[in-house]
Amino acid sequence: MKIVEITPAPLKGNILIPPSKSLCHRAIIAAALAEGQSIISNVLLSKDILATMKGVQALGAEITQLADSLIIEGGLASQEQDVLIDCNESGSTLRFLIPLGLLSSNRITYTGIGNLPHRPLTPYFDIFKEQDIFYSSNILPIEIEGRLKPGLFQMSGSISSQFITGLMFVLPLLNADSTIIITSPLESKGYIDITIEALRCFGIHIENNHYEQFFIKGNQCYRPAQIAVEGDYSQAAFWLAAGALSGDITCAGLSQSSCQGDKAILKILENSGAKLSYNAGYVTSKHSKMHAFDADVSQCPDIAPVLAVVAALSHGTSKITGAARLRIKECDRLKAITSELNKLGAKILEGEDSLTIHGVEQLKGGEVDSWGDHRIAMALAIAAAKCKEPIRIYNSGVIEKSYPSFFEDFKMLGGNLNERNLG
């Protein structure tokens, strides 16, 4: 197990934001479904992205790595034997690739580690029962066998948008039209926007009717494409928050026209007093006097942990709401961020789907744990800049799930840390 020890120091400087993990997943899968060669550039090989790459390779795609680019020969092969897909701990990989496996009648086994075997798959199980598709278990490892049929699919808007995206990959390839009906207000609309835009780049059209219905014509074909992946706002959120709390930080590689839902970090920080400035591809966050804010994170749950850090160090009482789905991520993020920040001297009250946070001037430092969650680990590291004493984060290696170079970038911005292995 890795431990990182951080001595408090302000963070400041310039940072190139890593590519969007959400867009990378989608581009890799779309390229795998296209007959011919696609090129995806500006790719970060995090554990989650590697899981998706290995998954589409198991289904027949060929991938060549060149520096930070991928050359993908698409067209999923008809497998002559059963297939094993190891999703590691990536919920996106699992939920996106299950429908891909239903394009053939092969039996496919999906496995995973950490909290992934216990993350819900109920929306797919409901479809399997309705369409008489075999599945062996309610948790991983799970064997699935059968072909998905076109038609009408009803999905609750409060479930993970990953299920909707998973269907969107496959339904255009079926031999008739399909409709996805959203039965309650849709959360995480930004992730659906990313999916629709990524598919459009590969020649697939999906009609969005006010996020209430998605009409998908059958018999479409994926076309090869070349895509450069834009910077990830969910990762930029850590540095933008650090800039506002401790020192000026300029984040490069961000598209201001991005449809990423986590772009909401900009408005939320500005509403809390942060001074942000914008240039083409750059956002600068300046050290600011921060005050309390209210934020509904139902459309951007991944930035909730770092928002809790900002709120903990802002004057007044903040409220983070719409956070129920944070309980079924890599860990229960509401419980984790409350527990660990309170150890550092924060004043956070955990609600069923919310956090109420009474701001303090400074945190005290101490020992905390990542709960095996990459976003908890990174949020705690940002909190270290405003601690009186050093902070020690146990199980810090989990950042490799999405942002392997996080602590290298942390040091580049002036962070004073020491990493070591325990045991």
C-alpha positions, 0 to 999 in steps of 0.5 A: 500500500502506498502512503503519501506524506504532504507538508503544507505549502501553497500550490501555484503555477501552470499545469496541462490538464490530462485528457477527458477519461469520459471521452477516451472511453467513448472514442475507444469503443466507437473506434472499435465498432467502426470498420477501418482505422481510427486514430485517437490522440491525447490519451492518458493510459490510466487503469480505467482506460486500459481496462476498456482497451483490453475489453474491446481487444477481447471482442476483436478490435486491434489497438496499437499504442504510439506515444499518447495516441492509439491506432484502432482497427475496428470491426468486432470479430465473431468470436469462436470461443467464449470471451473474458473481459476483466473490467478491473475497477472501471464502472464505465468499462463494465456498463459500456461493454455489456451491451457490446457483448450482446451483438453476438451470441457468444457467452461473455464473462465480465469480472472486476475488483474492488467495489465494482462487483457490488455496483448495481446493474439492475437496469440491464438485468431488467432488459435481460429478463424482458428479452430472455437473455441469459445471465448467471449472477447478480454480481461479478463475475457474471456470464452473459449470453444472448443478442440484444433486440431493438425496441423500446427501452425505459430507464429511470433518469436517476440511475447512472447515465452509463447504462443509457450510454451503453445502449446508445453504442449498440442500438444504432447497429441493430436491424430496426429502430429503437427508443430510450424513454427516460421515466424521471428527470435525467441526472448527469446530462453532460455525460449523455451529451459527451456520448452523443457528440462522440458518436456523431464524430463516428457517423452515428446519429441519435435524436435527443428529445429534451432528454426525455426520449432518445430516438435511435435509427437502426442499420447505422454504421460507424465510420472511422475517425480521428479525434484529439481528446480534450482536457478533463474538467473533473481533473481540472477541478482539483487544480482550479480549487487549489488555485482559489484556496492557495495560489494562482494556477493556470490550467491548459488544455480545456475547451470552453465549448466543452459539453462535459458536465464537470465544467460546472466547477467554473460557475460553482467556484465563481459563485463562491468568490473565486477569481477566474480568468479565461483565454483560448484553451486556458483557465486561471484560478487566482487565490481568492477570499472564498465564501459559502455556496450551494451546489446541486451536483446531480449533473456533476457528481465527480467534482463533489469531493473537491467541492467539499474541500472548498466548502470546508475552507470557505467562510459560512455554511455551504450545502452540497445536494443531489449527491445520492449516487455518490454512495455507489461509486468506488466507495461511499463518497459522501461518508468517506469525504465527511469522515476524512475531512472531519479528521482534519478539523473540518465541520461537515454534517452528512445527510442522506443525499447531501453535505452541510459544511461549516467553513473553517479558516484552516485545517489541522492536518493528520492521518487520513485514508483514501477509502480506495477511491481516486477522487477522495485521495486527490481531494485530500491532497488539495486540502493539505495546502490549507493544513497547519500540520503535515497530512498523511494519506494512506492508500494513495496509489489509487490515483492510478485509476484515473490520473497516474501523474497526479502527485508528480503534477502536485510537486510541479506546482510546489507541493512538498510530498514524499511517497513510500510503500507500506509493507 
